[in-house]
Amino acid sequence: MSATSRTPLRSNRSRATLLAATAAAAALTLSACSSGGTSGGGGDTNFVMGKDGISTVKKGERSAAPDLSGETIDGNSLDVASYKGKVVVLNLWGSWCAPCRAEAPNLEKVSQDLKAKDVQFVGINTRDAQVANARAFEKQYGVSFPSLYDPTGKLMLRFKKGTLNPQAIPSTLVLDRQGKIAARSLAALSEDKLRTMIDPVLAEK
């Protein structure tokens, strides 16, 4: 076989490799902004997932949230642990994420409604290389609660395997008054679903 006849084979092989790489990149992009899996990050779990996709842990069996502190997208310092005594709603989001844009008005509405009941919302902005993008997102959707700026995703990696750890963007976690993880959703939330997550934890004594 001559060199000339081998050229199309190499060309086809290169094209197939390029297509495969492109498909893999597309799949990675989609999975980075999806509903994620249905269980914790490995190891034994002590939580139950309801038909609504919300996972919960009984009081007394919950794990403490890790250190979630740092600089907000507005340049202020914030430590989630300082909100102990309140129910805390953590929402992981990115300005590049379509489901995050869909749920942002719902989060803001419920945040305002429950502010007087000692419920504190905190965002964790991730995978936004430019903080200006995150600020523009908050301005566009009228988000008033603070968000930690976590462009590399290091805060997500602090959650222990086997707990209700965030596995997708968006993810929403509810922390009880002791700072322990009580509930998790790995999908964009309506107002009703968000209240379904928060209300049982808020009712705890």
C-alpha positions, 0 to 999 in steps of 0.5 A: 500500500502506497503512502498516498493510499494510507493518507485517507486512513490517517485523516479519517482516524484523526477526524474520528478522534477529534469527534470523540474528543468533542463529544466527551467535552460536550458531555462534560459540559452538560454534566457540570450543570445537571441534576447529578447523581442520587446518592452521596459521594461514596461510602456508607450513607444515612439519608433517604431520597424522597420521590421529589428528589430531595434527600433528607437525614433524620435529626441525630444522624446528620453530619456537620457542614465543613468549613465554608468561609472565605470572600464573597463575590462583593469582596466581603468576608463570610463564614457560614458557621457564624449563622449557627442558631439559624436554618441556613440554605446553601445554594451552589450556582454558576452564572453559566448554568441555565438551571441556576438562572431558572431557580434564582428568582425562586430562591430570592423570593423564599429568602425574603419570605423567611428572613424574619423566621431566622432562615439565612440563604448563602450562595456558593458561586463556583466555576465562574472565572471572572467575578464580574460574571457572578456580580452581573448574575446577582444584579440581573436576578435581584439576588440579595443574599451573600455568595461566597466566591469559589471559582475552583470548586475547593469548597465543594471538595470539603464535604465528606464522602457519604454525606449529603454533599453537593454533586452538581450545579445547581445543588441546594443544601439545608443546614439545621440550627446546629450547622448540620446537613439536613436536606439536599437537592441536586436540581433546580428548585421551584418555590414549593420544592424549596419550601418543602425542604426548609419547612421540616427543618424550620419546625424542629425544636 
